[in-house]
Amino acid sequence: MAPYSRREFTRMALLALPAGKLLTAARFLGAPERSGVQLGLNVPYSFGNNTMGAEEVLKNCVQLGVGSLELRSQPVEAFLGAPVASPPAPRTADSTTKAAAAALQKSYGEQLRQWRLGAAPAGAAALRRKYEDAGVKIDIVKFDNIYAMVDGELDYAFALAKALGARAISCEISTKDDDLRRVGSFADTHQLMVGYHGHTKVTPAIWENAFSLARHNGANVDLGHFIAGNNYSPVEFIKKYHDRITHVHVKDRKLNEGPNVPFGTGDTPIVEVLRLIRDNNWPMQATIEFEYPVPAGSDRMTEIARSLKYCRDALI
């Protein structure tokens, strides 16, 4: 019989357990891995489809042996019965078609807002149980267009994250102090961190400004974007503000706005950051965000598995 890794053995054991025994076993997988680092995955984004259903997301995560997630709100809200967005219009230069697409998007946004204002976020606890029964912890919940939310929607967003058992929400960072102050005030009220995600134009000073505006304003440091945009390592920033960092996005990029590349072939100090988190026992998720082009002859799941292996091998 071929030998199995500890994770493979645990996953098979979970499938064999009676329903009543699953949650206890699941908490092992939701905890940090043997290395002490909580490796996670940004889903369903990393699977290439933000509209993927919660069941398929979970199936893929179990197949990959991922025990912690940054889960986007779309599959959760679909599970709760949110209105479904119309398929995106084909790309075109025609102004009439563009205007029609924008109107459709605006209409859907209003439908979603009204649904959220009447929704019961506590219903997400059922999805949390389903995931935890399979050994997967929803650690962070990501929301799009958060600055356009009215107050009731923001309260809903934080309540939804809590119902899922998350310790933080995440969103893109704004360049406006009023946006960061407002979202941060809700984070302070709900006592839940917000990890602001930055692309290549986001400098440490921008995050530092966000930190000054609310106690629960934090950073989702994207290692690849940081190195490609700032052209120096994020290590010192992570050391200085580790208590403000909810999670790091793990990807490999080249300097000078360089491309995303397979792990280990770019300029991003992935290994150094992972070992830094491990050696300091910091409770921040190292979240793989899969973005490099899938090589010919391979597929997305295979490449995500390779990326996970690269991270685990770095921590042996």
N, C-alpha and C positions, 0 to 999 in steps of 0.2 A: 504493500500500500504506500502511495506517495505521501511524504510528510506534509503536514499542514502548518501554516503559520498560526500564531496565537489568535490573530484576528479572524482568520478563516474558520478555525475551530469554534471560536465563540459565536460567529454568525450562524454556523450550522447547528450549534447547540440551541441558539435562540429559536430557530425554526422548529426544533423538536420539542420545545417546552410547551406545557399547557398554558392557556391564555393567562391564567392567574399568576403564573411565575414569570411572565415576560418582563414586566416593568422593572423588577429588581435587577434582572440581568441587563436590561437596557441601560440602566444607569452606569454600568461599567463602560459601555461604548460611548456614552455621552460625555464621559470624563476625559481628561487629557490622556493621550496615548502613553504607552510605556516609557517613551522618551521624556514625558512630562509636558509636552507641547500639544495643545489642542489644535490639530490640523482640521481644517474645515473646507467647505466648498460653497461658492456663490452660485445658488441655483434659483430658478432654472436657467439663468443667464448662461452659465458655463455649458449647458446642454444645447445652447443655440436657439432657444425658443422660450420667451418669457410667458407665453400663453399655455405652456405645458401644464397639464393637470397635476394636482397634488399626488394622486396615486402613482402616476408615471415617474414623477420626481423621486418619490420614495423608493420605488422599485430600482431606479438607477443608482441611488445612493447606497442601498443595501448591496447591490451588485459590486459597487466599487469599494465597499467596506468603509464608507465615510460615516463617522459617528456624530459630527457637529456641522451645523449649517448657518450660512447667512441666506435666509429665505426671502425672496421678494414677495410683495403683498399679493400679486396677481393670483397665484394658485390658491392662496388662503381665501381671498374674497370670492373666487369662483366656487370654492367648496361651500361657502356660506350663502351662495345664491345671488351674487352681485350681477348686474346687467352685463351682457357680453358685448365687447366692442366690435364694431364692424371691421371686416378685413381692411388693411390699409390699401388705399388707391394706388394703382401703378404709377411709378415715377414718370413725370411728364413735365414739359416746359409750358404747357398750355395753362394760361392764367385762370381760365374758367374752371378747369378741372381742379387746379390747386385751391381755388376759393371754395369749391364744393367740398373738397377733402377737409379743409380747415373748419368749415361749418359743421361737418359731420363729427369731427373731433371735439368741437366745442359742445355740441349737443350731447355727445356721450359723456363728456366731463361733467355736465350738469346732471345727467341721469345718475352717474356714479356718486356725485355729491349728495343728492337727495336720498339715494339708497343708504349711504354711509350714515347719514343723520338719523335714519330710522332703524339701523341695524343693531343687533345685539352681539357685540364683540365677544362676550363670554362663550358664545357658541363655538369659538375657535378652540376651546379646550378639548373638544372631541377630536379635532385634527391633531392636537398635541399628543393625546393619548395614543392615537394610531401610529404616529411617528415614534414615540418613545417605546411602544410595544415592539417595534421593529429595531430598536437600538439606535435611534437617531434623535439627537437633541437639536431643537431649533433655538439657536443661541442669539441670533440677531435677525431683525426683520427690516427689510429695505423698502422705502416708499419713494415713488416718483412724484414730482410736482408738489412737493410738500409745502412750498411757500405760497401756493395758490389756495391752500386749504383754509376754509373758514374755521373759527374757533371750535365749533362742534366736531368738525372732521379731525382736528388735531387731538382733541380729547379721545376720539374714537381710535385714532392711530396708536396712541400710547396704551389704551386699554386693550387693543387687539394684540399688541406685542406682549403685554403681561399675560393675557389669556394663553398665549402660545408658550409661555415659560421663558421668554427671551430676557436677556439682561441689558439689551440696548436696541435702539433703532438706528438705521443708517439712511443717509440721503446725500445728494450732491451738495457741495458747499456753495453758498451764495456770496456774491461780492458786496452785498448790501448789509450794513450793520443792523438795520431795522429787522431784516429777515432773520438774522442769526440771533438777535436779542429776543425776538418774538418766539421762535421755536425753542430757544434755550429756556425761556420762562416757563413753557409748558413742560419741558424736560425737568426743570427744577420742581415744579408742582407735583409731577408724577414720580419723581425720584428715579428716573431712568435716563441713562446716558444716551446722547446722540453722537454717533460717529460720522463726522462730515468727510465725505470722500472727495479727494482732490485729483485732478488730472495734471498735465505737465506744467500748466501755468500757475499752479498753486505752490507758493513758497512757504517756508516755516513761519514767516511773519504773518501770513494770512491766517494760519491756524492759531497762532498766538493771539491774534486779535479776537478770534472767535472764543478762545478760552476766557478772555477778559470780560466777555459779555454775559456769561452765565456759568454757574458752577458745574452743570451737567453737560456743557458743550465739550465735545471731545473730537478725536481725529480717527478717521479710517485712512491710514497711511498706505497708499498704493506704492509698493516698492519699485515696480517697473516704471510707473509714471514719474516717480520722484527722481530716479536716476536719469531718465531720458530728458526731463525738463530742467532739473537743477544742475546736472552734471557733477554731482558729488554724492557720496553715500548718505543714506538716511539714518545711519547708525547713531550718530551723536544726538540727532533730534529725538529718536526713539528712547535713548538713554535718559535724556533730560525730561521728557514728558510721558514716560511710560504709564503713569497713573491716569493720563488723559486719553490714552490710545485704546479704543475699544477693540480694534482688530487691524491687522495688516493684510492687504491684498498681495498675494504672492504670484508674481509673474516675472518673466525675464525679458528685459528690453536692452537695446543698445543706447549708448550715450548720444547726445545731440539730437533728440527727437527721433531716435532710431526705432526700428520695428520691433514688434513682439516676436520672440524666437523661442524654440524649445528650451526647456529648463537646462541650465548649465552651459549654454552657448552664447549668452549675452553678457552684459556688464553689471547686472544687478547682484548685489551681495546676498543672495538668498540664504546660502549656508551660514554666513556670519550672523544674519538676523535671526534665523531659527535657533542657532546655538545660544545667542544672546537671550532670547526668550526663555529657553530651557535653563540656562545657567542661573538666571535671576528668578526663576519660578514665577514669571509674570502671567497673570490671568487674561492674556489677550489671545484671541483666536488667530491662527495663521491660515488665512482663507485663500485657497487657490481660486483665482479668477481666470478661467481658461480663455485665452484670446489669440494665441498664435495660429497661423494657418495650418490646417490638417494636412500633413504630407501625403503625397500620392501613395496609394496602396494601404493607407491606414484609415482610421475613423476616429471620431471625437472621443468616444468612450475609451478606446485604446490609449489615446494621447493623454487623457485625464489620468488614467491609471499609471502611465509612465511618469507624469508630473508628481503624483502622490508618492510613487516609489522613490523618486529623486529626493523628495523632502524627507521621507522616512530614512533613507540611506544616509542622509546628511546628519541624522541625529543618533545614529548607532554608536 
